[in-house]
Amino acid sequence: MSEPRNELQLLREWDADTPPLTDPARARALFRLHQAMLTPTTLAPATVRRRPVLRMAVAGVAAAAITTTVLVANESSPRTEPVSAATVLHGAAAEERRLERPIAPRDDQFIYTKEIVEETPARGGRTRTYVDESWNSVDGSKKSYVSELGRKQWVPVFAPGQGTWPPTKWTELEQLPTDPRKLVITLRDMGGKPDYSKPMRAADWPMTQVFVSGLLRAPVLPKGLRAAAYEALATVPGIKVLPHQKDADGRVGVGIQYVGPAGTPWGKGGPVLVFDPKTYRYLGMHDRRTAGGTTYEQWTYIAASAVVDRVMQRP
């Protein structure tokens, strides 16, 4: 395996006309850039491995109790109701607990996901639809097969001591706490022993929300973890509630977007997560990406996910 390239070079290549960067590479590049803004000290290389995994939001959402007015449709006529980011995310957590069906995959199995991605050039043009199917090894001990925007590739097994953050190995996911406060601190501390006595600082939140939202992009999680992640987002400052947001199926919902401090990579906001305005069930994500000088509006949602015994097996 070749030596990792400079993370700022990876960030510059993010908008190039090349296959999308892996999520750990994006997270490391953004982390190092953000830290460079805070201190002139050179950081030691991160220990997570660059490895294609199931697609996760890189600059995801965060939440605080900021109220806006969102259009909510009823059977007779539209009406407006005040709603906060905290209300949406706690509602999403409650809906997740109601619908959750716990699973316990074996280490030798795979997590299958089918993701639908629609892209339209921001200045107008033909819409393209991608159906990305991926099979990720549960414990990283087998080759995975992943697809992103139609680009398919085999992923090598984890080497000793290598992994991703947030973790993708099921045994590591099971070790994450389902207490929202502890989950935030555990993700902040990036795999080290969590220091629950150390309060969150303003400088901790931008990357922490990246890790929490990245965790939420996993299609299958241990019991209680997704609900805890929604509630963890409700503690993160920097949220914007957006009305009249649509998912890839054209359904109108409530959007939640993280907006970071000015001058950071998140200063203009990250992807928008779209939730059903009545049940607060997660519907999908609206984002933008740039490649080859063209900016695309992008809508994604998970159409199916399951645990299977082998690559290319579908539920």
matplotlib code that plots the C-alpha trace (Angstrom):
import matplotlib.pyplot as plt

x = [0.0, 1.4, 2.1, -0.9, -0.8, -0.9, -4.5, -4.7, -3.9, -6.7, -9.0, -8.0, -8.7, -12.2, -13.6, -11.5, -13.0, -11.9, -13.7, -15.0, -12.6, -13.3, -15.0, -12.0, -9.8, -12.4, -12.8, -9.0, -8.5, -11.3, -10.0, -6.5, -7.7, -9.9, -7.2, -4.7, -7.1, -6.9, -3.2, 0.1, 1.3, 1.8, -0.5, 0.7, -0.9, -4.3, -4.3, -7.4, -7.0, -8.1, -10.6, -13.8, -16.8, -20.5, -21.2, -21.5, -22.2, -18.9, -20.1, -23.3, -26.0, -26.0, -28.9, -29.9, -33.3, -33.7, -37.3, -38.5, -41.8, -42.3, -45.2, -47.0, -49.7, -52.9, -55.9, -57.7, -55.2, -51.6, -50.9, -47.8, -46.5, -43.3, -40.8, -37.2, -34.3, -34.4, -38.1, -37.3, -34.3, -35.9, -39.0, -36.7, -35.2, -38.6, -39.7, -36.5, -37.1, -40.7, -39.6, -36.3, -35.7, -32.5, -30.1, -26.8, -24.8, -21.9, -18.4, -18.3, -21.3, -21.8, -23.9, -25.8, -27.0, -28.8, -28.6, -30.3, -28.5, -30.0, -27.8, -28.7, -26.3, -27.0, -27.2, -29.6, -29.2, -30.0, -30.7, -28.7, -29.8, -27.3, -28.2, -25.2, -25.2, -22.5, -21.5, -19.3, -17.6, -19.0, -15.6, -13.4, -11.7, -13.1, -12.9, -15.8, -17.4, -18.6, -20.2, -20.3, -21.9, -21.7, -18.0, -17.5, -14.4, -13.2, -11.9, -9.0, -9.3, -8.3, -4.6, -3.8, -4.5, -6.3, -9.9, -12.2, -13.8, -16.6, -16.0, -17.6, -16.7, -19.8, -18.0, -16.7, -20.1, -21.6, -19.1, -20.3, -22.6, -26.3, -26.3, -26.3, -23.9, -21.4, -21.7, -20.8, -17.7, -16.7, -16.9, -14.9, -12.1, -11.7, -11.2, -9.1, -10.4, -13.3, -12.8, -16.3, -15.1, -13.7, -16.5, -17.1, -15.4, -16.6, -13.6, -14.7, -18.2, -17.4, -15.6, -17.8, -20.9, -19.0, -18.5, -22.1, -23.6, -21.2, -22.4, -26.0, -25.1, -24.4, -27.5, -27.5, -26.5, -26.8, -29.9, -30.4, -27.4, -29.2, -31.7, -28.9, -27.1, -30.2, -30.4, -26.7, -27.2, -29.8, -27.0, -24.7, -24.8, -25.0, -28.3, -30.5, -34.1, -35.1, -38.8, -40.0, -37.1, -37.5, -36.0, -35.1, -38.7, -40.0, -41.5, -41.6, -40.1, -38.3, -34.6, -31.8, -28.5, -25.3, -23.7, -20.3, -18.3, -17.4, -14.0, -14.3, -15.0, -18.6, -19.1, -21.6, -23.4, -23.3, -25.7, -29.4, -31.0, -34.7, -37.3, -41.0, -42.8, -45.4, -43.5, -40.0, -38.8, -35.6, -36.2, -32.9, -30.2, -29.8, -26.3, -24.0, -20.8, -18.4, -16.5, -14.7, -15.8, -19.5, -21.6, -24.3, -27.4, -27.6, -30.4, -29.8, -31.7, -31.2, -33.7, -32.7, -30.3, -29.8, -27.3, -26.3, -23.9, -21.8, -21.0, -23.5, -26.3, -29.4, -32.1]
y = [0.0, 3.4, 6.2, 8.5, 11.8, 15.1, 15.7, 19.2, 17.7, 15.2, 18.2, 20.0, 16.9, 16.6, 18.8, 17.2, 15.0, 11.8, 9.1, 10.5, 10.4, 7.9, 9.2, 8.7, 10.6, 13.4, 13.5, 13.6, 16.4, 18.5, 17.9, 18.9, 22.0, 23.0, 22.5, 24.4, 27.4, 27.2, 26.7, 26.9, 23.7, 20.8, 17.9, 14.3, 12.1, 10.6, 6.8, 6.0, 4.1, 5.4, 2.8, 3.0, 2.4, 2.8, 6.5, 8.8, 12.5, 14.3, 17.7, 16.6, 18.2, 19.5, 20.8, 23.3, 24.5, 27.3, 27.7, 28.4, 28.1, 25.0, 24.2, 21.1, 19.6, 18.2, 16.6, 19.9, 22.7, 23.6, 25.2, 26.5, 25.2, 26.3, 23.5, 23.3, 21.2, 19.6, 18.7, 17.1, 15.1, 13.9, 13.0, 11.1, 9.2, 8.3, 7.1, 5.0, 3.3, 2.5, 0.9, -0.5, -4.2, -5.2, -7.5, -9.3, -10.0, -12.5, -11.4, -13.4, -11.7, -8.5, -5.4, -4.9, -1.5, -0.1, 3.6, 5.7, 8.9, 11.5, 14.4, 17.4, 20.1, 23.2, 25.4, 23.0, 19.8, 16.2, 14.4, 11.2, 8.4, 6.0, 2.8, 2.0, -1.4, -2.3, -5.2, -4.3, -6.9, -6.9, -7.1, -6.0, -9.4, -10.1, -8.1, -5.7, -4.6, -1.0, 1.3, 5.1, 7.1, 3.9, 3.4, -0.2, -1.5, -4.3, -3.1, -4.9, -6.3, -4.3, -4.6, -5.1, -1.8, -0.2, 1.0, 3.9, 6.6, 6.4, 2.7, 0.3, -3.0, -4.3, -5.2, -1.6, -0.1, -2.2, -0.6, 2.9, 4.3, 4.9, 7.8, 10.9, 12.9, 10.0, 9.3, 12.9, 12.7, 9.2, 10.3, 13.5, 11.5, 9.5, 6.0, 6.9, 6.4, 8.8, 11.6, 12.2, 14.8, 17.0, 19.4, 20.0, 23.2, 25.4, 24.1, 20.5, 20.7, 21.0, 17.7, 16.0, 16.7, 15.2, 12.0, 11.9, 12.5, 10.0, 7.4, 8.1, 7.3, 3.7, 1.7, -0.7, 0.0, -1.9, -1.4, 2.1, 3.6, 5.4, 7.0, 8.0, 9.6, 11.7, 12.9, 13.6, 15.9, 17.8, 18.9, 20.3, 24.1, 25.4, 24.3, 25.7, 24.4, 24.6, 24.3, 22.8, 20.4, 17.5, 14.1, 12.0, 10.8, 14.3, 14.1, 17.4, 17.4, 19.4, 20.0, 20.2, 21.7, 22.3, 25.7, 26.1, 29.1, 31.6, 30.8, 27.0, 24.4, 24.3, 28.1, 27.9, 24.9, 21.2, 18.7, 18.9, 15.9, 15.7, 14.4, 13.6, 16.7, 14.6, 11.5, 12.9, 9.7, 10.3, 10.5, 11.3, 13.9, 16.9, 17.9, 19.5, 18.3, 19.7, 17.7, 18.8, 22.4, 21.5, 21.8, 19.2, 19.2, 15.7, 13.8, 10.4, 7.9, 4.3, 2.1, -1.2, -2.5, -6.0, -8.5, -11.2, -14.1, -13.2, -10.5, -10.1, -11.7, -9.6, -9.8]
z = [0.0, -1.0, 1.5, 2.2, 0.3, 2.0, 3.2, 1.8, -1.6, -1.1, -0.3, -3.5, -5.5, -4.0, -6.8, -9.5, -12.2, -10.4, -8.4, -5.1, -2.1, 0.6, 3.7, 6.0, 3.6, 3.4, 7.2, 7.7, 5.1, 6.6, 10.1, 9.3, 7.4, 10.3, 12.9, 10.7, 11.0, 14.8, 15.3, 13.4, 14.8, 12.4, 13.3, 13.3, 10.7, 11.6, 12.2, 10.3, 7.0, 3.6, 2.6, 0.5, 2.7, 2.4, 1.5, 4.5, 4.7, 5.2, 6.3, 7.8, 10.0, 13.6, 15.7, 18.3, 19.3, 16.7, 15.7, 12.2, 10.4, 8.3, 6.0, 7.1, 4.8, 6.1, 4.4, 3.8, 3.3, 4.1, 7.5, 9.2, 12.5, 14.3, 14.5, 15.9, 14.9, 18.3, 17.8, 14.4, 15.6, 18.8, 16.7, 14.3, 17.3, 18.6, 15.1, 14.8, 18.1, 17.0, 13.7, 14.7, 14.1, 15.9, 14.1, 15.0, 11.9, 12.1, 11.4, 8.2, 6.7, 4.6, 4.9, 1.7, 0.7, -2.3, -2.7, -5.3, -6.4, -8.7, -10.1, -12.1, -13.3, -11.1, -14.3, -16.0, -18.0, -18.0, -14.8, -14.2, -11.9, -10.3, -8.5, -6.2, -4.7, -2.1, 0.0, 3.0, 5.1, 8.7, 10.4, 7.5, 7.2, 3.7, 0.5, 0.1, -3.1, -3.3, -5.8, -5.8, -8.6, -10.7, -10.1, -8.8, -7.0, -4.7, -1.3, 0.3, 3.9, 6.9, 7.9, 11.6, 13.5, 10.6, 10.5, 9.8, 11.9, 12.7, 12.9, 10.4, 12.1, 13.8, 17.0, 17.3, 16.5, 19.4, 21.7, 21.0, 23.8, 23.2, 25.7, 23.4, 25.6, 25.9, 22.1, 21.2, 23.4, 22.2, 18.6, 19.4, 20.9, 17.7, 19.1, 22.1, 25.7, 26.0, 28.5, 29.7, 32.3, 29.5, 28.3, 24.6, 23.3, 20.5, 18.4, 18.9, 17.4, 13.6, 13.3, 15.9, 13.8, 10.8, 12.8, 14.1, 10.7, 9.2, 11.7, 10.6, 7.0, 7.8, 6.6, 9.5, 13.1, 16.4, 18.5, 19.9, 18.2, 15.3, 17.7, 20.0, 17.0, 16.2, 19.8, 19.7, 16.8, 18.8, 21.2, 18.5, 17.9, 14.4, 12.9, 10.2, 9.6, 6.0, 4.9, 1.6, 1.0, -1.4, -1.4, -4.5, -4.8, -4.8, -1.3, 0.5, 4.0, 6.7, 6.0, 8.6, 7.7, 9.7, 9.3, 10.8, 11.9, 9.2, 7.6, 8.2, 5.6, 6.9, 6.9, 4.0, 5.3, 4.6, 3.1, 4.0, 5.6, 4.8, 7.2, 6.9, 8.3, 10.2, 11.5, 11.3, 9.6, 7.6, 3.9, 2.2, 1.6, -0.7, -1.4, -4.0, -5.6, -8.1, -10.7, -13.8, -13.3, -13.1, -10.0, -9.5, -7.3, -5.8, -4.0, -2.4, -0.4, 0.8, -1.1, 0.7, 3.3, 4.8, 6.1, 3.5, 3.5, 0.4, -2.1, -4.9, -2.8, -2.6, 0.1]

ax = plt.figure().add_subplot(projection="3d")
ax.plot(x, y, z, "-o")
ax.set_aspect("equal")
plt.show()
